[in-house]
Amino acid sequence: MSEWFNYEATLKILVFSLLAGAALPGVFALGVRLHAAGVGEIGTGGATPHRNPVLIALAWAIYALVVAVVILGVLYIARDYIAHHTGWAFLGADPT
């Protein structure tokens, strides 16, 4: 292992960037597709569209998951700032 290059940290950054940059938008796209199928906009073939409330509920659950991950990411980035100004240490923050 090199003293000037941290391979472990580089691997962690690579894995996180792949998850945040590819998986999260992919999950959101899945939610959009499920929502479109749930309201009957996909595969009707000219017939009257039929709503599927299960797909719509699943799509909204996926949207909620994506929003929660984004909010958690912002809080993780700002955890030291928030801990410093409020005194409330969370997500491994240093309140000093």
N, C-alpha and C positions, 0 to 999 in steps of 0.2 A: 504494500500500500504506500502510495506517495504521501509525503508530508505536506505538500502544497495543494493537493487535490483530494477532496473528500468524496469518495465513490459512494458511500452510503447515503449521504445527503443528496447527491446528484440523482441517485436511484429513487429516493423518496419524492423529490421534486418532479421527476419524469412521470412516476406513477400518478401523482396527484394531478399533474397537468393533463394527462390523458383522461383521467376520470372527469375532471371539471370541464375540459375542453371538448370531449366527445360524448361521454356517457350522459351527462346532464342534458345537453341539447337533444340527444337521442331519445331520452325518456320523455322530454317535453313534446317531441314530435310524435311519439307514440300516443300521448294524451290527446293531441290534436286529431290524430287519425281515429282514435276511439270515440271522440266527441262527434266527429263528422259522421261516423257510422251509427252512432246512437241517435242522432237526430234524423237519420234517414236520407242523407245526402249522397251516400255511396252505394252503388249497386242497385238502384231502383229500376233501371231499365225502362223508364217512362211510366212506371206504375206509381200509384200513390205511396209516398214514403211512410214507413212505419217507425215510430219512435221506440227506442230500446232504453228504458231508464237505467238498466244495469250498466250498460256501456257509458252512459252519461255520468253516472255516479263514479264509476271507475276512472273516467277521464278527470273529473274534478278532484278525486283523491290524488291522482298523479300531479295535477297542477299544485295542489297543496304541498305535496312532497317537494316539488321543485322550489316553491317559494320558501319553504322551511330550510332547505339546504342553502339557498342564497342568503337568507337572513343569518343563519348560523355562520356562514363564511364571513360575512361582514362583521359580525360580533367577534369572531376569532381574530380577525385582522386588527380590530380596534380594542381588544381586550385589555391591553396595558393602559391605554388612554382612559378607558372607562373606569378601570380599577383605580387609577391614580386620582381621578376627579371625584369618584363616588365612595372609594374605600371598600368597594365590594369586589372581591377577587373571585373570578370565575374563569373556567376554561384554562386553568393553569397560569393565570395572570399574576404579575408581581405588583402589589398595590403601593410600592414605595415610590 
